[in-house]
Amino acid sequence: MAAFSLRLSRCCSRISLHRGFGTFDGRKTELSRINCPQTYCRKLSTTSGNSVSYLPAFSLGLSGLIPFYVPPLYMVYNDFTFCADGEAMHLAYSATILSFLGGVRWGLTLAPGSGQQPDWRNLCYSVTPSLLAWSGLLVQAPLGYLPVTGGLLLAGTLDLIWAGYPIWFKVLRLILTAGALSSIGVLLWVKQAQESDVGVSRQIREYRTKWRNWRDGAEQ
């Protein structure tokens, strides 16, 4: 039993030397196991910022642009034939991503040691994208693109200029924001090319007519 305890003690004493990691300082931790005689000794160590892999974030982020471009590129492929269902799909996905961006900031402010306080400034910004996304889905396309596009642009700008995110994430946010906004531009370009009108003014007139009909019906 004494010999086993000695081997276990020697195993755990190698924790701070394994892979050149230093002592715990509150940064990102890595949990691994060292194969010791008759048992496993778990190692808690810190990783430097240079050793963090950005591949998952960039891979998933860039893959997230695919649903943005499928509807407009499909319309372009089919001789610029506009598809209302494709427009609805595109707006729904744009609103979903916009709502997700607010959740990213919310999680950052609540994470221990992030440096960002869960104050009115951060939390109000966190819920704003969801409200803009909801309003865009409520009024539907093409008018719904106004709050959604404005929200994507606002979220991208604030994520770049506000503190809290590492530089690699800001680069990713710049790429993804530009990609999302460009897809909206391509879709509206296809719609303009076929119908000679994006349809915003027509939709506003329809809402005005609905409002008058509702008001007249309520007064009767």
N, C-alpha and C positions, 0 to 999 in steps of 0.2 A: 504493500500500500504506500509506503514511504517512497519507494522508487517511482511509482506511478505519479505521485504528487510532484516529485522533482522534475519528471519529464514534462508534466503539464505546466509547471512554472517556467521552465526554459522556453517552452513553446510560446507562451503568452508574452514573455519578455521580448520576443522578436517582433512584436506588433509595430512598434514605432520605427523599426528598421526595414520592414518589408516594403519593397518597391520605392524606398526613399521618401516615404511619407513622413511628415512631421507630426507634431502634437495637434490635438483638436483645438481649433480656434473659432468655431461657429460657422465656418463655411460649409459647402456641400460635403456630405459624408458618404463614404462608400463602405458597405458591409460585405465582407468576404470571409472565407474559411481557409485555415491552414491545416493541412493534413498532419496531425500529430499522432503518435503511437496510441492506439486503442481509443482515440477520441478526436473530436474536431474542436479547434479553438477559433472562435470568431474574432475578427479584427475590425476595429472601428478606426478609420483614418480619414484624413482630409485629402481632397483633390484640389489641385490648383486650377485656375480658370483656363489655362492653356490646354489642359487635358480633357476638357469637356467636349463631347462629340456633338457637332451641330447638324450632322447628317439627318437624324430623325426629324428635327424641326423643319429643315429646308425641304426634305423629301415630302413630308405631309403637307407643308404649306404650298409648295408648287403644285402638288397633285390637286390641291383644293381649287386651283384655277381651271381645272378641266370642266367642271359643270358650268362655269361662267361662259366658256367659249363653245360648248356643244350646241346650244340653240342658235346663236348668231352665225356660226360657221356652217351649220346645217342649212340655214336659209341662203347663205352665200353660195353654197355648193349647188343648191337647187335653183340656180338662175335668179338669185335675189328674190325668191318667193317668200313673202312675209307670212309668218305663222303666229296667230294669236295665242295658241296653246304654248308655243315655245316662249313667247314673251312672258306669259304668266309663270311658267317654270323658272325662267331666268330671274324674274322679280322675287319670287319666293325664295330662291337660293341666295340672292343678294341680301334679302332681309334677314335670313338665317345667319349668314356670316356677320352681318352688322351687329346683330344681337350677341353673337359670340364674342366679338371684340370688347364689348362692355364687360362681359364676364371675366375676360383676361385681366383687365385693370382691377376689378373687384377682388380677384384672387391675389393679385400682387399686393394690394394694400392690407389684406388680412394675413398674409404670410408672415410668420415670425422672422424678424431680422431683415426685412426687405428694405427698411429705410423710409417707406412711404406710410404715412399715418392714415387710418380710416376716418378721415375728416370729411367735412361737407364738400370740399373741392374735389377730392378723389372719388367719393362715393356718388356724388351727383353726376360726375362724368361717366361713372360706370353704368348707371341706369339710363342715361340719355340715349345711347344707341338702340336699346330695346324699344324705347318709346317711339323713336323715329322709324324703326323697322315695322312696328305694329301699325303706325299711321300709314306707312306705305302700302301694307297689305290691305288696310281698311279701305282706302280710296281706290285701290287697284291700278293697273297699268293703263295708260302711260303716266298719269298724274302721280301715281305712287313712286315713280322714279325720282321725283323731286326730293322728298325727305330721305329716301334711301341713298341716293347719290350724294346729297349733302352730308349725310351721316358718315358714309365711307370716307369722304374727303376730310371731314372734321376729325374723325377718329385717327386717320393716318397722320394728319398734321400734328395733333396733340401728342400722339405716341412718339413722334420724332423730336419734338421740342421739349417735352416734359421729362423730368428726371425719373429714374427708376428702372429703365430697361437697359440692358447691355447693348453695346454698339452693334454686335452681330444681329440682335433681334431688330434693331432699328433699320438695318439694311434689308432684312427680310420683310419688314413691314412696308418699306418703301417699294420694294418689288411687287408685293402682293396688292398694295393699294393701286399702283399704276396698272397692274394687270386687270383688276376688277373694274376700274373706271374705263379702261380701254374697251373691255367687252361690252359695257353699256353703250359706249359710243358706236361700236360696230353694229349692235342691234338696232339702235335708233337710226343709224345711217341706212340700213337695209329697209327699214320701215319708211323712211323719207323717200328713198329711191322708188319704191313701188307705189305708195299712196300719196306722194307729194305733200304729206302732212304727218307730223308725229302724232297728232291727235289730242294734244293737251287742251287746246281751246275748245275743241268739240266736246270733250269730256266735261269741261267746266260748264258749258251750255246745258248739257244733259243733267248735271247736278242741280243747276239753277231751275230747270223745268221740274225736276222731282221735288225740289223744295217748294216751289209755288203750288204744285198739286197737293202736297202734304198740308201746306198752310191753308189753302182754300178748303180742303176737306175738313180740317180741324175747326175752321170758322163756321162751317155749316151746322 
